[in-house]
Amino acid sequence: MKHLEEAIEAAYEAHIMSLYKALSDSMLAANESEAGMADAQERFRHGLAFAADVRARARAAAGL
């Protein structure tokens, strides 16, 4: 079970890292536009919530 838990946590961390990169790329592409920056931040917030939900559901499905 420890390996399964470690795998879920590693996948969660990788997802967070990809969200961070997407946020960074989106903010760069927004070219200092406040609307673009706000949109990027909102997508990041939604992505974080989604990742947390997936993590919780994976843990529950695995009996952790």
PDBQT receptor file of N, H, CA, C and O in Angstrom, charges set to zero:
ATOM      1  N   MET A   1       0.804  -1.194   0.000  1.00  0.00    +0.000 N 
ATOM      2  CA  MET A   1       0.000   0.000   0.000  1.00  0.00    +0.000 C 
ATOM      3  C   MET A   1       0.853   1.266   0.000  1.00  0.00    +0.000 C 
ATOM      4  O   MET A   1       0.461   2.290  -0.559  1.00  0.00    +0.000 OA
ATOM      5  N   LYS A   2       2.013   1.185   0.628  1.00  0.00    +0.000 N 
ATOM      6  H   LYS A   2       2.332   0.353   1.083  1.00  0.00    +0.000 HD
ATOM      7  CA  LYS A   2       2.875   2.361   0.691  1.00  0.00    +0.000 C 
ATOM      8  C   LYS A   2       3.277   2.817  -0.706  1.00  0.00    +0.000 C 
ATOM      9  O   LYS A   2       3.338   4.018  -0.972  1.00  0.00    +0.000 OA
ATOM     10  N   HIS A   3       3.554   1.865  -1.605  1.00  0.00    +0.000 N 
ATOM     11  H   HIS A   3       3.505   0.890  -1.389  1.00  0.00    +0.000 HD
ATOM     12  CA  HIS A   3       3.939   2.224  -2.978  1.00  0.00    +0.000 C 
ATOM     13  C   HIS A   3       2.793   2.895  -3.711  1.00  0.00    +0.000 C 
ATOM     14  O   HIS A   3       3.002   3.834  -4.479  1.00  0.00    +0.000 OA
ATOM     15  N   LEU A   4       1.591   2.414  -3.476  1.00  0.00    +0.000 N 
ATOM     16  H   LEU A   4       1.422   1.651  -2.852  1.00  0.00    +0.000 HD
ATOM     17  CA  LEU A   4       0.417   2.997  -4.113  1.00  0.00    +0.000 C 
ATOM     18  C   LEU A   4       0.207   4.432  -3.620  1.00  0.00    +0.000 C 
ATOM     19  O   LEU A   4      -0.061   5.336  -4.411  1.00  0.00    +0.000 OA
ATOM     20  N   GLU A   5       0.331   4.626  -2.326  1.00  0.00    +0.000 N 
ATOM     21  H   GLU A   5       0.549   3.892  -1.683  1.00  0.00    +0.000 HD
ATOM     22  CA  GLU A   5       0.190   5.971  -1.766  1.00  0.00    +0.000 C 
ATOM     23  C   GLU A   5       1.269   6.904  -2.315  1.00  0.00    +0.000 C 
ATOM     24  O   GLU A   5       0.982   8.050  -2.661  1.00  0.00    +0.000 OA
ATOM     25  N   GLU A   6       2.496   6.421  -2.395  1.00  0.00    +0.000 N 
ATOM     26  H   GLU A   6       2.729   5.489  -2.114  1.00  0.00    +0.000 HD
ATOM     27  CA  GLU A   6       3.591   7.231  -2.938  1.00  0.00    +0.000 C 
ATOM     28  C   GLU A   6       3.348   7.576  -4.405  1.00  0.00    +0.000 C 
ATOM     29  O   GLU A   6       3.661   8.682  -4.845  1.00  0.00    +0.000 OA
ATOM     30  N   ALA A   7       2.791   6.630  -5.161  1.00  0.00    +0.000 N 
ATOM     31  H   ALA A   7       2.538   5.731  -4.804  1.00  0.00    +0.000 HD
ATOM     32  CA  ALA A   7       2.509   6.873  -6.575  1.00  0.00    +0.000 C 
ATOM     33  C   ALA A   7       1.427   7.939  -6.742  1.00  0.00    +0.000 C 
ATOM     34  O   ALA A   7       1.533   8.811  -7.605  1.00  0.00    +0.000 OA
ATOM     35  N   ILE A   8       0.397   7.863  -5.918  1.00  0.00    +0.000 N 
ATOM     36  H   ILE A   8       0.311   7.155  -5.217  1.00  0.00    +0.000 HD
ATOM     37  CA  ILE A   8      -0.678   8.865  -5.980  1.00  0.00    +0.000 C 
ATOM     38  C   ILE A   8      -0.123  10.240  -5.632  1.00  0.00    +0.000 C 
ATOM     39  O   ILE A   8      -0.426  11.223  -6.308  1.00  0.00    +0.000 OA
ATOM     40  N   GLU A   9       0.678  10.312  -4.592  1.00  0.00    +0.000 N 
ATOM     41  H   GLU A   9       0.924   9.514  -4.043  1.00  0.00    +0.000 HD
ATOM     42  CA  GLU A   9       1.253  11.599  -4.179  1.00  0.00    +0.000 C 
ATOM     43  C   GLU A   9       2.193  12.144  -5.247  1.00  0.00    +0.000 C 
ATOM     44  O   GLU A   9       2.203  13.347  -5.507  1.00  0.00    +0.000 OA
ATOM     45  N   ALA A  10       2.979  11.276  -5.864  1.00  0.00    +0.000 N 
ATOM     46  H   ALA A  10       2.971  10.298  -5.652  1.00  0.00    +0.000 HD
ATOM     47  CA  ALA A  10       3.892  11.713  -6.921  1.00  0.00    +0.000 C 
ATOM     48  C   ALA A  10       3.105  12.243  -8.121  1.00  0.00    +0.000 C 
ATOM     49  O   ALA A  10       3.482  13.250  -8.719  1.00  0.00    +0.000 OA
ATOM     50  N   ALA A  11       2.009  11.560  -8.469  1.00  0.00    +0.000 N 
ATOM     51  H   ALA A  11       1.703  10.742  -7.982  1.00  0.00    +0.000 HD
ATOM     52  CA  ALA A  11       1.178  12.013  -9.585  1.00  0.00    +0.000 C 
ATOM     53  C   ALA A  11       0.537  13.357  -9.257  1.00  0.00    +0.000 C 
ATOM     54  O   ALA A  11       0.452  14.232 -10.118  1.00  0.00    +0.000 OA
ATOM     55  N   TYR A  12       0.093  13.522  -8.027  1.00  0.00    +0.000 N 
ATOM     56  H   TYR A  12       0.162  12.811  -7.328  1.00  0.00    +0.000 HD
ATOM     57  CA  TYR A  12      -0.497  14.788  -7.589  1.00  0.00    +0.000 C 
ATOM     58  C   TYR A  12       0.534  15.917  -7.692  1.00  0.00    +0.000 C 
ATOM     59  O   TYR A  12       0.235  16.992  -8.211  1.00  0.00    +0.000 OA
ATOM     60  N   GLU A  13       1.729  15.668  -7.203  1.00  0.00    +0.000 N 
ATOM     61  H   GLU A  13       1.972  14.795  -6.781  1.00  0.00    +0.000 HD
ATOM     62  CA  GLU A  13       2.786  16.680  -7.264  1.00  0.00    +0.000 C 
ATOM     63  C   GLU A  13       3.143  17.024  -8.707  1.00  0.00    +0.000 C 
ATOM     64  O   GLU A  13       3.379  18.190  -9.022  1.00  0.00    +0.000 OA
ATOM     65  N   ALA A  14       3.184  16.034  -9.577  1.00  0.00    +0.000 N 
ATOM     66  H   ALA A  14       2.992  15.086  -9.321  1.00  0.00    +0.000 HD
ATOM     67  CA  ALA A  14       3.479  16.281 -10.994  1.00  0.00    +0.000 C 
ATOM     68  C   ALA A  14       2.369  17.127 -11.624  1.00  0.00    +0.000 C 
ATOM     69  O   ALA A  14       2.637  18.009 -12.440  1.00  0.00    +0.000 OA
ATOM     70  N   HIS A  15       1.136  16.851 -11.241  1.00  0.00    +0.000 N 
ATOM     71  H   HIS A  15       0.918  16.134 -10.578  1.00  0.00    +0.000 HD
ATOM     72  CA  HIS A  15       0.010  17.633 -11.766  1.00  0.00    +0.000 C 
ATOM     73  C   HIS A  15       0.124  19.092 -11.316  1.00  0.00    +0.000 C 
ATOM     74  O   HIS A  15      -0.099  20.006 -12.110  1.00  0.00    +0.000 OA
ATOM     75  N   ILE A  16       0.466  19.307 -10.061  1.00  0.00    +0.000 N 
ATOM     76  H   ILE A  16       0.647  18.565  -9.416  1.00  0.00    +0.000 HD
ATOM     77  CA  ILE A  16       0.631  20.667  -9.539  1.00  0.00    +0.000 C 
ATOM     78  C   ILE A  16       1.755  21.381 -10.281  1.00  0.00    +0.000 C 
ATOM     79  O   ILE A  16       1.633  22.560 -10.613  1.00  0.00    +0.000 OA
ATOM     80  N   MET A  17       2.839  20.673 -10.538  1.00  0.00    +0.000 N 
ATOM     81  H   MET A  17       2.938  19.716 -10.268  1.00  0.00    +0.000 HD
ATOM     82  CA  MET A  17       3.947  21.290 -11.277  1.00  0.00    +0.000 C 
ATOM     83  C   MET A  17       3.518  21.689 -12.689  1.00  0.00    +0.000 C 
ATOM     84  O   MET A  17       3.910  22.746 -13.184  1.00  0.00    +0.000 OA
ATOM     85  N   SER A  18       2.709  20.841 -13.339  1.00  0.00    +0.000 N 
ATOM     86  H   SER A  18       2.390  19.983 -12.937  1.00  0.00    +0.000 HD
ATOM     87  CA  SER A  18       2.253  21.189 -14.687  1.00  0.00    +0.000 C 
ATOM     88  C   SER A  18       1.286  22.366 -14.646  1.00  0.00    +0.000 C 
ATOM     89  O   SER A  18       1.284  23.194 -15.557  1.00  0.00    +0.000 OA
ATOM     90  N   LEU A  19       0.466  22.452 -13.604  1.00  0.00    +0.000 N 
ATOM     91  H   LEU A  19       0.467  21.779 -12.864  1.00  0.00    +0.000 HD
ATOM     92  CA  LEU A  19      -0.422  23.605 -13.454  1.00  0.00    +0.000 C 
ATOM     93  C   LEU A  19       0.384  24.887 -13.257  1.00  0.00    +0.000 C 
ATOM     94  O   LEU A  19       0.041  25.932 -13.810  1.00  0.00    +0.000 OA
ATOM     95  N   TYR A  20       1.443  24.805 -12.478  1.00  0.00    +0.000 N 
ATOM     96  H   TYR A  20       1.722  23.956 -12.029  1.00  0.00    +0.000 HD
ATOM     97  CA  TYR A  20       2.286  25.971 -12.233  1.00  0.00    +0.000 C 
ATOM     98  C   TYR A  20       2.932  26.446 -13.538  1.00  0.00    +0.000 C 
ATOM     99  O   TYR A  20       2.987  27.644 -13.816  1.00  0.00    +0.000 OA
ATOM    100  N   LYS A  21       3.422  25.483 -14.336  1.00  0.00    +0.000 N 
ATOM    101  H   LYS A  21       3.378  24.510 -14.110  1.00  0.00    +0.000 HD
ATOM    102  CA  LYS A  21       4.028  25.850 -15.618  1.00  0.00    +0.000 C 
ATOM    103  C   LYS A  21       2.991  26.487 -16.537  1.00  0.00    +0.000 C 
ATOM    104  O   LYS A  21       3.278  27.477 -17.211  1.00  0.00    +0.000 OA
ATOM    105  N   ALA A  22       1.789  25.922 -16.564  1.00  0.00    +0.000 N 
ATOM    106  H   ALA A  22       1.556  25.118 -16.016  1.00  0.00    +0.000 HD
ATOM    107  CA  ALA A  22       0.723  26.494 -17.396  1.00  0.00    +0.000 C 
ATOM    108  C   ALA A  22       0.383  27.904 -16.932  1.00  0.00    +0.000 C 
ATOM    109  O   ALA A  22       0.149  28.785 -17.759  1.00  0.00    +0.000 OA
ATOM    110  N   LEU A  23       0.353  28.130 -15.617  1.00  0.00    +0.000 N 
ATOM    111  H   LEU A  23       0.543  27.414 -14.945  1.00  0.00    +0.000 HD
ATOM    112  CA  LEU A  23       0.097  29.467 -15.081  1.00  0.00    +0.000 C 
ATOM    113  C   LEU A  23       1.189  30.427 -15.530  1.00  0.00    +0.000 C 
ATOM    114  O   LEU A  23       0.901  31.528 -15.999  1.00  0.00    +0.000 OA
ATOM    115  N   SER A  24       2.423  30.013 -15.387  1.00  0.00    +0.000 N 
ATOM    116  H   SER A  24       2.656  29.119 -15.006  1.00  0.00    +0.000 HD
ATOM    117  CA  SER A  24       3.549  30.853 -15.780  1.00  0.00    +0.000 C 
ATOM    118  C   SER A  24       3.488  31.193 -17.268  1.00  0.00    +0.000 C 
ATOM    119  O   SER A  24       3.662  32.349 -17.656  1.00  0.00    +0.000 OA
ATOM    120  N   ASP A  25       3.241  30.181 -18.095  1.00  0.00    +0.000 N 
ATOM    121  H   ASP A  25       3.100  29.242 -17.780  1.00  0.00    +0.000 HD
ATOM    122  CA  ASP A  25       3.153  30.402 -19.541  1.00  0.00    +0.000 C 
ATOM    123  C   ASP A  25       1.998  31.330 -19.895  1.00  0.00    +0.000 C 
ATOM    124  O   ASP A  25       2.138  32.203 -20.751  1.00  0.00    +0.000 OA
ATOM    125  N   SER A  26       0.855  31.139 -19.236  1.00  0.00    +0.000 N 
ATOM    126  H   SER A  26       0.741  30.429 -18.541  1.00  0.00    +0.000 HD
ATOM    127  CA  SER A  26      -0.320  31.976 -19.505  1.00  0.00    +0.000 C 
ATOM    128  C   SER A  26      -0.092  33.419 -19.084  1.00  0.00    +0.000 C 
ATOM    129  O   SER A  26      -0.517  34.348 -19.770  1.00  0.00    +0.000 OA
ATOM    130  N   MET A  27       0.577  33.601 -17.958  1.00  0.00    +0.000 N 
ATOM    131  H   MET A  27       0.922  32.846 -17.401  1.00  0.00    +0.000 HD
ATOM    132  CA  MET A  27       0.852  34.958 -17.497  1.00  0.00    +0.000 C 
ATOM    133  C   MET A  27       1.824  35.653 -18.439  1.00  0.00    +0.000 C 
ATOM    134  O   MET A  27       1.689  36.847 -18.709  1.00  0.00    +0.000 OA
ATOM    135  N   LEU A  28       2.795  34.911 -18.933  1.00  0.00    +0.000 N 
ATOM    136  H   LEU A  28       2.904  33.941 -18.714  1.00  0.00    +0.000 HD
ATOM    137  CA  LEU A  28       3.737  35.466 -19.898  1.00  0.00    +0.000 C 
ATOM    138  C   LEU A  28       3.005  35.847 -21.186  1.00  0.00    +0.000 C 
ATOM    139  O   LEU A  28       3.236  36.918 -21.747  1.00  0.00    +0.000 OA
ATOM    140  N   ALA A  29       2.132  34.972 -21.643  1.00  0.00    +0.000 N 
ATOM    141  H   ALA A  29       1.944  34.102 -21.188  1.00  0.00    +0.000 HD
ATOM    142  CA  ALA A  29       1.373  35.228 -22.863  1.00  0.00    +0.000 C 
ATOM    143  C   ALA A  29       0.376  36.380 -22.699  1.00  0.00    +0.000 C 
ATOM    144  O   ALA A  29       0.009  37.030 -23.679  1.00  0.00    +0.000 OA
ATOM    145  N   ALA A  30      -0.057  36.629 -21.470  1.00  0.00    +0.000 N 
ATOM    146  H   ALA A  30       0.241  36.102 -20.674  1.00  0.00    +0.000 HD
ATOM    147  CA  ALA A  30      -1.016  37.707 -21.214  1.00  0.00    +0.000 C 
ATOM    148  C   ALA A  30      -0.385  39.071 -21.457  1.00  0.00    +0.000 C 
ATOM    149  O   ALA A  30      -1.088  40.071 -21.604  1.00  0.00    +0.000 OA
ATOM    150  N   ASN A  31       0.934  39.109 -21.499  1.00  0.00    +0.000 N 
ATOM    151  H   ASN A  31       1.506  38.297 -21.380  1.00  0.00    +0.000 HD
ATOM    152  CA  ASN A  31       1.660  40.337 -21.810  1.00  0.00    +0.000 C 
ATOM    153  C   ASN A  31       1.223  41.506 -20.925  1.00  0.00    +0.000 C 
ATOM    154  O   ASN A  31       0.961  42.611 -21.399  1.00  0.00    +0.000 OA
ATOM    155  N   GLU A  32       1.153  41.221 -19.629  1.00  0.00    +0.000 N 
ATOM    156  H   GLU A  32       1.365  40.323 -19.244  1.00  0.00    +0.000 HD
ATOM    157  CA  GLU A  32       0.809  42.213 -18.601  1.00  0.00    +0.000 C 
ATOM    158  C   GLU A  32      -0.641  42.690 -18.646  1.00  0.00    +0.000 C 
ATOM    159  O   GLU A  32      -0.988  43.654 -17.964  1.00  0.00    +0.000 OA
ATOM    160  N   SER A  33      -1.486  42.040 -19.428  1.00  0.00    +0.000 N 
ATOM    161  H   SER A  33      -1.204  41.257 -19.982  1.00  0.00    +0.000 HD
ATOM    162  CA  SER A  33      -2.917  42.360 -19.445  1.00  0.00    +0.000 C 
ATOM    163  C   SER A  33      -3.539  41.863 -18.144  1.00  0.00    +0.000 C 
ATOM    164  O   SER A  33      -3.439  40.683 -17.809  1.00  0.00    +0.000 OA
ATOM    165  N   GLU A  34      -4.178  42.769 -17.421  1.00  0.00    +0.000 N 
ATOM    166  H   GLU A  34      -4.259  43.728 -17.694  1.00  0.00    +0.000 HD
ATOM    167  CA  GLU A  34      -4.789  42.378 -16.148  1.00  0.00    +0.000 C 
ATOM    168  C   GLU A  34      -5.877  41.330 -16.356  1.00  0.00    +0.000 C 
ATOM    169  O   GLU A  34      -6.001  40.401 -15.558  1.00  0.00    +0.000 OA
ATOM    170  N   ALA A  35      -6.659  41.470 -17.413  1.00  0.00    +0.000 N 
ATOM    171  H   ALA A  35      -6.558  42.225 -18.061  1.00  0.00    +0.000 HD
ATOM    172  CA  ALA A  35      -7.707  40.485 -17.693  1.00  0.00    +0.000 C 
ATOM    173  C   ALA A  35      -7.088  39.123 -17.988  1.00  0.00    +0.000 C 
ATOM    174  O   ALA A  35      -7.581  38.100 -17.515  1.00  0.00    +0.000 OA
ATOM    175  N   GLY A  36      -6.014  39.108 -18.767  1.00  0.00    +0.000 N 
ATOM    176  H   GLY A  36      -5.613  39.939 -19.151  1.00  0.00    +0.000 HD
ATOM    177  CA  GLY A  36      -5.335  37.860 -19.082  1.00  0.00    +0.000 C 
ATOM    178  C   GLY A  36      -4.712  37.220 -17.858  1.00  0.00    +0.000 C 
ATOM    179  O   GLY A  36      -4.747  36.000 -17.698  1.00  0.00    +0.000 OA
ATOM    180  N   MET A  37      -4.142  38.050 -16.994  1.00  0.00    +0.000 N 
ATOM    181  H   MET A  37      -4.114  39.041 -17.124  1.00  0.00    +0.000 HD
ATOM    182  CA  MET A  37      -3.535  37.544 -15.753  1.00  0.00    +0.000 C 
ATOM    183  C   MET A  37      -4.607  36.961 -14.839  1.00  0.00    +0.000 C 
ATOM    184  O   MET A  37      -4.422  35.894 -14.255  1.00  0.00    +0.000 OA
ATOM    185  N   ALA A  38      -5.718  37.662 -14.719  1.00  0.00    +0.000 N 
ATOM    186  H   ALA A  38      -5.869  38.529 -15.194  1.00  0.00    +0.000 HD
ATOM    187  CA  ALA A  38      -6.815  37.192 -13.868  1.00  0.00    +0.000 C 
ATOM    188  C   ALA A  38      -7.372  35.872 -14.404  1.00  0.00    +0.000 C 
ATOM    189  O   ALA A  38      -7.679  34.967 -13.629  1.00  0.00    +0.000 OA
ATOM    190  N   ASP A  39      -7.503  35.764 -15.724  1.00  0.00    +0.000 N 
ATOM    191  H   ASP A  39      -7.253  36.499 -16.353  1.00  0.00    +0.000 HD
ATOM    192  CA  ASP A  39      -7.992  34.530 -16.339  1.00  0.00    +0.000 C 
ATOM    193  C   ASP A  39      -7.037  33.375 -16.060  1.00  0.00    +0.000 C 
ATOM    194  O   ASP A  39      -7.472  32.269 -15.740  1.00  0.00    +0.000 OA
ATOM    195  N   ALA A  40      -5.753  33.630 -16.180  1.00  0.00    +0.000 N 
ATOM    196  H   ALA A  40      -5.400  34.529 -16.440  1.00  0.00    +0.000 HD
ATOM    197  CA  ALA A  40      -4.741  32.600 -15.900  1.00  0.00    +0.000 C 
ATOM    198  C   ALA A  40      -4.827  32.148 -14.447  1.00  0.00    +0.000 C 
ATOM    199  O   ALA A  40      -4.745  30.954 -14.157  1.00  0.00    +0.000 OA
ATOM    200  N   GLN A  41      -4.989  33.090 -13.547  1.00  0.00    +0.000 N 
ATOM    201  H   GLN A  41      -5.056  34.060 -13.782  1.00  0.00    +0.000 HD
ATOM    202  CA  GLN A  41      -5.083  32.752 -12.127  1.00  0.00    +0.000 C 
ATOM    203  C   GLN A  41      -6.342  31.945 -11.829  1.00  0.00    +0.000 C 
ATOM    204  O   GLN A  41      -6.308  31.014 -11.024  1.00  0.00    +0.000 OA
ATOM    205  N   GLU A  42      -7.443  32.295 -12.469  1.00  0.00    +0.000 N 
ATOM    206  H   GLU A  42      -7.470  33.051 -13.122  1.00  0.00    +0.000 HD
ATOM    207  CA  GLU A  42      -8.690  31.564 -12.256  1.00  0.00    +0.000 C 
ATOM    208  C   GLU A  42      -8.566  30.129 -12.762  1.00  0.00    +0.000 C 
ATOM    209  O   GLU A  42      -9.016  29.196 -12.096  1.00  0.00    +0.000 OA
ATOM    210  N   ARG A  43      -7.961  29.947 -13.932  1.00  0.00    +0.000 N 
ATOM    211  H   ARG A  43      -7.596  30.705 -14.473  1.00  0.00    +0.000 HD
ATOM    212  CA  ARG A  43      -7.747  28.597 -14.450  1.00  0.00    +0.000 C 
ATOM    213  C   ARG A  43      -6.838  27.807 -13.508  1.00  0.00    +0.000 C 
ATOM    214  O   ARG A  43      -7.045  26.610 -13.310  1.00  0.00    +0.000 OA
ATOM    215  N   PHE A  44      -5.838  28.463 -12.930  1.00  0.00    +0.000 N 
ATOM    216  H   PHE A  44      -5.670  29.436 -13.091  1.00  0.00    +0.000 HD
ATOM    217  CA  PHE A  44      -4.944  27.811 -11.970  1.00  0.00    +0.000 C 
ATOM    218  C   PHE A  44      -5.727  27.370 -10.728  1.00  0.00    +0.000 C 
ATOM    219  O   PHE A  44      -5.564  26.247 -10.250  1.00  0.00    +0.000 OA
ATOM    220  N   ARG A  45      -6.577  28.263 -10.214  1.00  0.00    +0.000 N 
ATOM    221  H   ARG A  45      -6.709  29.175 -10.603  1.00  0.00    +0.000 HD
ATOM    222  CA  ARG A  45      -7.393  27.916  -9.037  1.00  0.00    +0.000 C 
ATOM    223  C   ARG A  45      -8.284  26.707  -9.328  1.00  0.00    +0.000 C 
ATOM    224  O   ARG A  45      -8.375  25.785  -8.516  1.00  0.00    +0.000 OA
ATOM    225  N   HIS A  46      -8.932  26.718 -10.481  1.00  0.00    +0.000 N 
ATOM    226  H   HIS A  46      -8.858  27.467 -11.141  1.00  0.00    +0.000 HD
ATOM    227  CA  HIS A  46      -9.784  25.584 -10.853  1.00  0.00    +0.000 C 
ATOM    228  C   HIS A  46      -8.957  24.307 -10.996  1.00  0.00    +0.000 C 
ATOM    229  O   HIS A  46      -9.387  23.233 -10.575  1.00  0.00    +0.000 OA
ATOM    230  N   GLY A  47      -7.784  24.427 -11.584  1.00  0.00    +0.000 N 
ATOM    231  H   GLY A  47      -7.435  25.300 -11.926  1.00  0.00    +0.000 HD
ATOM    232  CA  GLY A  47      -6.910  23.273 -11.734  1.00  0.00    +0.000 C 
ATOM    233  C   GLY A  47      -6.472  22.700 -10.401  1.00  0.00    +0.000 C 
ATOM    234  O   GLY A  47      -6.407  21.482 -10.236  1.00  0.00    +0.000 OA
ATOM    235  N   LEU A  48      -6.171  23.576  -9.443  1.00  0.00    +0.000 N 
ATOM    236  H   LEU A  48      -6.224  24.565  -9.577  1.00  0.00    +0.000 HD
ATOM    237  CA  LEU A  48      -5.784  23.111  -8.105  1.00  0.00    +0.000 C 
ATOM    238  C   LEU A  48      -6.922  22.361  -7.433  1.00  0.00    +0.000 C 
ATOM    239  O   LEU A  48      -6.710  21.310  -6.829  1.00  0.00    +0.000 OA
ATOM    240  N   ALA A  49      -8.132  22.902  -7.539  1.00  0.00    +0.000 N 
ATOM    241  H   ALA A  49      -8.305  23.756  -8.030  1.00  0.00    +0.000 HD
ATOM    242  CA  ALA A  49      -9.291  22.249  -6.933  1.00  0.00    +0.000 C 
ATOM    243  C   ALA A  49      -9.534  20.882  -7.584  1.00  0.00    +0.000 C 
ATOM    244  O   ALA A  49      -9.823  19.901  -6.900  1.00  0.00    +0.000 OA
ATOM    245  N   PHE A  50      -9.410  20.834  -8.918  1.00  0.00    +0.000 N 
ATOM    246  H   PHE A  50      -9.175  21.632  -9.474  1.00  0.00    +0.000 HD
ATOM    247  CA  PHE A  50      -9.599  19.579  -9.633  1.00  0.00    +0.000 C 
ATOM    248  C   PHE A  50      -8.557  18.556  -9.199  1.00  0.00    +0.000 C 
ATOM    249  O   PHE A  50      -8.893  17.403  -8.926  1.00  0.00    +0.000 OA
ATOM    250  N   ALA A  51      -7.297  18.969  -9.135  1.00  0.00    +0.000 N 
ATOM    251  H   ALA A  51      -7.023  19.905  -9.356  1.00  0.00    +0.000 HD
ATOM    252  CA  ALA A  51      -6.217  18.059  -8.741  1.00  0.00    +0.000 C 
ATOM    253  C   ALA A  51      -6.441  17.514  -7.340  1.00  0.00    +0.000 C 
ATOM    254  O   ALA A  51      -6.209  16.331  -7.089  1.00  0.00    +0.000 OA
ATOM    255  N   ALA A  52      -6.888  18.364  -6.429  1.00  0.00    +0.000 N 
ATOM    256  H   ALA A  52      -7.075  19.325  -6.633  1.00  0.00    +0.000 HD
ATOM    257  CA  ALA A  52      -7.149  17.920  -5.061  1.00  0.00    +0.000 C 
ATOM    258  C   ALA A  52      -8.297  16.908  -5.028  1.00  0.00    +0.000 C 
ATOM    259  O   ALA A  52      -8.250  15.934  -4.276  1.00  0.00    +0.000 OA
ATOM    260  N   ASP A  53      -9.323  17.142  -5.844  1.00  0.00    +0.000 N 
ATOM    261  H   ASP A  53      -9.362  17.933  -6.454  1.00  0.00    +0.000 HD
ATOM    262  CA  ASP A  53     -10.459  16.220  -5.904  1.00  0.00    +0.000 C 
ATOM    263  C   ASP A  53     -10.024  14.869  -6.467  1.00  0.00    +0.000 C 
ATOM    264  O   ASP A  53     -10.391  13.824  -5.929  1.00  0.00    +0.000 OA
ATOM    265  N   VAL A  54      -9.250  14.886  -7.536  1.00  0.00    +0.000 N 
ATOM    266  H   VAL A  54      -8.952  15.735  -7.972  1.00  0.00    +0.000 HD
ATOM    267  CA  VAL A  54      -8.768  13.638  -8.130  1.00  0.00    +0.000 C 
ATOM    268  C   VAL A  54      -7.919  12.878  -7.115  1.00  0.00    +0.000 C 
ATOM    269  O   VAL A  54      -8.055  11.664  -6.963  1.00  0.00    +0.000 OA
ATOM    270  N   ARG A  55      -7.044  13.603  -6.426  1.00  0.00    +0.000 N 
ATOM    271  H   ARG A  55      -6.934  14.589  -6.549  1.00  0.00    +0.000 HD
ATOM    272  CA  ARG A  55      -6.177  12.969  -5.418  1.00  0.00    +0.000 C 
ATOM    273  C   ARG A  55      -7.014  12.310  -4.332  1.00  0.00    +0.000 C 
ATOM    274  O   ARG A  55      -6.759  11.163  -3.963  1.00  0.00    +0.000 OA
ATOM    275  N   ALA A  56      -8.009  13.022  -3.816  1.00  0.00    +0.000 N 
ATOM    276  H   ALA A  56      -8.216  13.953  -4.115  1.00  0.00    +0.000 HD
ATOM    277  CA  ALA A  56      -8.857  12.484  -2.761  1.00  0.00    +0.000 C 
ATOM    278  C   ALA A  56      -9.615  11.262  -3.250  1.00  0.00    +0.000 C 
ATOM    279  O   ALA A  56      -9.734  10.275  -2.525  1.00  0.00    +0.000 OA
ATOM    280  N   ARG A  57     -10.130  11.317  -4.475  1.00  0.00    +0.000 N 
ATOM    281  H   ARG A  57     -10.033  12.119  -5.065  1.00  0.00    +0.000 HD
ATOM    282  CA  ARG A  57     -10.878  10.187  -5.011  1.00  0.00    +0.000 C 
ATOM    283  C   ARG A  57      -9.970   8.990  -5.269  1.00  0.00    +0.000 C 
ATOM    284  O   ARG A  57     -10.378   7.849  -5.052  1.00  0.00    +0.000 OA
ATOM    285  N   ALA A  58      -8.755   9.232  -5.724  1.00  0.00    +0.000 N 
ATOM    286  H   ALA A  58      -8.424  10.159  -5.900  1.00  0.00    +0.000 HD
ATOM    287  CA  ALA A  58      -7.804   8.142  -5.953  1.00  0.00    +0.000 C 
ATOM    288  C   ALA A  58      -7.441   7.476  -4.626  1.00  0.00    +0.000 C 
ATOM    289  O   ALA A  58      -7.372   6.251  -4.531  1.00  0.00    +0.000 OA
ATOM    290  N   ARG A  59      -7.213   8.297  -3.612  1.00  0.00    +0.000 N 
ATOM    291  H   ARG A  59      -7.270   9.292  -3.689  1.00  0.00    +0.000 HD
ATOM    292  CA  ARG A  59      -6.885   7.750  -2.297  1.00  0.00    +0.000 C 
ATOM    293  C   ARG A  59      -8.047   6.917  -1.751  1.00  0.00    +0.000 C 
ATOM    294  O   ARG A  59      -7.845   5.838  -1.194  1.00  0.00    +0.000 OA
ATOM    295  N   ALA A  60      -9.261   7.432  -1.921  1.00  0.00    +0.000 N 
ATOM    296  H   ALA A  60      -9.426   8.308  -2.373  1.00  0.00    +0.000 HD
ATOM    297  CA  ALA A  60     -10.430   6.696  -1.431  1.00  0.00    +0.000 C 
ATOM    298  C   ALA A  60     -10.601   5.378  -2.199  1.00  0.00    +0.000 C 
ATOM    299  O   ALA A  60     -10.882   4.338  -1.603  1.00  0.00    +0.000 OA
ATOM    300  N   ALA A  61     -10.431   5.432  -3.512  1.00  0.00    +0.000 N 
ATOM    301  H   ALA A  61     -10.203   6.277  -3.996  1.00  0.00    +0.000 HD
ATOM    302  CA  ALA A  61     -10.570   4.222  -4.329  1.00  0.00    +0.000 C 
ATOM    303  C   ALA A  61      -9.517   3.175  -3.949  1.00  0.00    +0.000 C 
ATOM    304  O   ALA A  61      -9.757   1.971  -4.042  1.00  0.00    +0.000 OA
ATOM    305  N   ALA A  62      -8.362   3.654  -3.526  1.00  0.00    +0.000 N 
ATOM    306  H   ALA A  62      -8.167   4.632  -3.451  1.00  0.00    +0.000 HD
ATOM    307  CA  ALA A  62      -7.276   2.739  -3.135  1.00  0.00    +0.000 C 
ATOM    308  C   ALA A  62      -7.372   2.307  -1.682  1.00  0.00    +0.000 C 
ATOM    309  O   ALA A  62      -6.565   1.508  -1.208  1.00  0.00    +0.000 OA
ATOM    310  N   GLY A  63      -8.360   2.838  -0.979  1.00  0.00    +0.000 N 
ATOM    311  H   GLY A  63      -9.016   3.487  -1.365  1.00  0.00    +0.000 HD
ATOM    312  CA  GLY A  63      -8.522   2.477   0.433  1.00  0.00    +0.000 C 
ATOM    313  C   GLY A  63      -7.512   3.103   1.354  1.00  0.00    +0.000 C 
ATOM    314  O   GLY A  63      -7.146   2.526   2.378  1.00  0.00    +0.000 OA
ATOM    315  N   LEU A  64      -7.057   4.290   0.988  1.00  0.00    +0.000 N 
ATOM    316  H   LEU A  64      -7.354   4.758   0.156  1.00  0.00    +0.000 HD
ATOM    317  CA  LEU A  64      -6.049   4.992   1.805  1.00  0.00    +0.000 C 
ATOM    318  C   LEU A  64      -6.698   6.022   2.710  1.00  0.00    +0.000 C 
ATOM    319  O   LEU A  64      -6.005   6.705   3.464  1.00  0.00    +0.000 OA
TER     320      LEU A  64
